[in-house]
Amino acid sequence: MRRSIGAALLFVALEAPAVSPASKDVPQPDPEMLKMLEFLREMEMVKQMEMLREMHQVESAGDAVKVSAPRKSGPVKKKETVK
């Protein structure tokens, strides 16, 4: 059992250096593309801030309507007098 674990670790250790040069072939991101991604992130943040501001305005308007609207009570039933 220990031999198989040792053999597996040796195999992994020998294969690891062969894999790392392949990762060096990854091209660096284009600076213009990075700027565009940052711009899109900022636009998304602006949209979220505007949405929160609008939600706050709607909630404030809803609260104002609740406060200013008089509450209507149900119809008042008059008791009939028995003759």
N, C-alpha and C positions, 0 to 999 in steps of 0.2 A: 504494500500500500504506500509506504513512504517512498519507494522507488518511483511509483507512477506519479506522485505529487511532485517529486524532485524533477522528474523528466518533463512534466508539464511546465513547471516554473522555468526550467532551462530553455524549453522551446519558446515560451513567451518572452524571456529575456533576449533571446537571439533574434526574434522577429520584431521586437519593438524598435530597434534602430532602423530597420528596413522601412518601417511605416513613416517615421518622422520626416525623411526627405520629401515624401510625397506632399506633406502639408506645406512645404516651402513653395510649391508651385501655385499656390492660391494667389491670384492677382490682388493687389491693393485696391480698395474702393476708390472710385473717381472722386476727387474733391468737389466737383460740381454736383455729383449725385448726393454726396453727403450734405451739401448746402440745401439741396432740394428736399431731402428727407427732414432736415431741421425746420425748414420753412413749413412743410406739411404738418409737423408736430405742433408748431406754433399756431397754425391755422386751426387745428383741432382744439387747441386750448382756448383760442378766441371764441370759437363756436360754443364751447362748453360754458365759458364765462357769460356770453350773451344769453344762452338758454337759462342759466341760473338767475340772471338779472330779470329776464322776462317772467320767470316763475315767481320771483319775489314781487314783481309788479302785479301779477295776477292775484297772488295771495293777498296783497295789500288792498287791492280793489275789492276782492271778495269780502274781506273783513270790514271795509268801509260800508259796503252795501248791507251787511248784517247789522251793523251798528245803527245806520240811518233808517233802515226800514222798520216801521212800527209793527209790533206783533199784533196780529189779528186774532181775536178770541173767537171761539165758535159761536154759533147763533145762540142767543139767550132765549131760553124757553120760559114763557110766562105761565105761571100757574093759573089755571082756571078756577074761578070760585064756583062752588056748587050753590045753585039757587034753590 
